[in-house]
Amino acid sequence: MNIHQSPFTENDTIPWQTVGEGVQRKIMTYDDTVMLVKVKFDANAVGAVHQHYHAQVTYIAAGCFEVEIDGIKKILNAGDVFYASPNKWHGVVCKEAGILVDVFSPYREDFL
């Protein structure tokens, strides 16, 4: 079950989807076991604290974010990474407009 017929994804071929105030995402590729999603945040936009059964690794590609995981908050910048294990409460507040690259395992069926 792959969103693309090709093993290659060109960024410009995927439109941004608005998913919240000041938040847009692109589902770049996925199969049954893994999904990669880019999420663009305007300054001060919020990724509300939530939990899910998926493991999540997030690379901060640009910007500055206050990241909360299991009640602990930390400021992270471009080049930093965070890991939210399954069912851990986590969320972000964007301090400086930026982009997150999320990897989920398994894929987020609720995003489709």
DALIN-V83353 format. One record per backbone hydrogen bond with DSSP energy under -1.0 kcal/mol. NH is the residue of the N-H (numbers start at 0). CO is the residue of the C=O. E is the energy in kcal/mol with one decimal. If there is no record, write none. Layout:
# DALIN-V83353
NH_CO_E, NH_CO_E
This chain:
# DALIN-V83353
12_9_-2.3, 13_10_-1.6, 16_24_-2.5, 18_22_-2.5, 19_22_-1.2, 22_19_-2.0, 23_39_-2.4, 24_16_-2.4, 25_37_-2.5, 27_35_-1.9, 28_35_-1.3, 30_33_-2.3, 34_103_-1.9, 35_28_-2.6, 36_101_-2.8, 37_25_-2.5, 38_99_-3.0, 39_23_-3.1, 40_97_-3.1, 41_21_-2.5, 43_93_-3.0, 44_41_-2.0, 46_91_-2.9, 49_89_-2.7, 54_104_-2.7, 55_83_-2.0, 56_102_-2.4, 57_81_-2.9, 58_100_-2.6, 59_79_-2.9, 60_58_-1.0, 60_98_-1.8, 61_98_-1.5, 63_95_-1.6, 64_75_-2.8, 65_92_-3.1, 66_73_-3.1, 67_90_-2.9, 68_71_-2.6, 69_88_-3.4, 71_68_-1.9, 73_66_-2.2, 75_64_-3.0, 77_62_-1.2, 78_59_-3.4, 79_76_-2.6, 81_57_-2.2, 83_55_-2.8, 86_51_-3.4, 87_84_-2.0, 89_49_-2.5, 90_67_-1.9, 91_46_-2.1, 92_65_-1.9, 93_44_-2.9, 94_63_-2.4, 95_63_-1.8, 97_40_-1.8, 98_61_-1.3, 99_38_-2.9, 100_58_-2.7, 101_36_-3.3, 102_56_-2.6, 103_34_-2.5, 104_54_-2.0, 108_106_-1.2, 110_107_-1.9, 111_108_-1.2
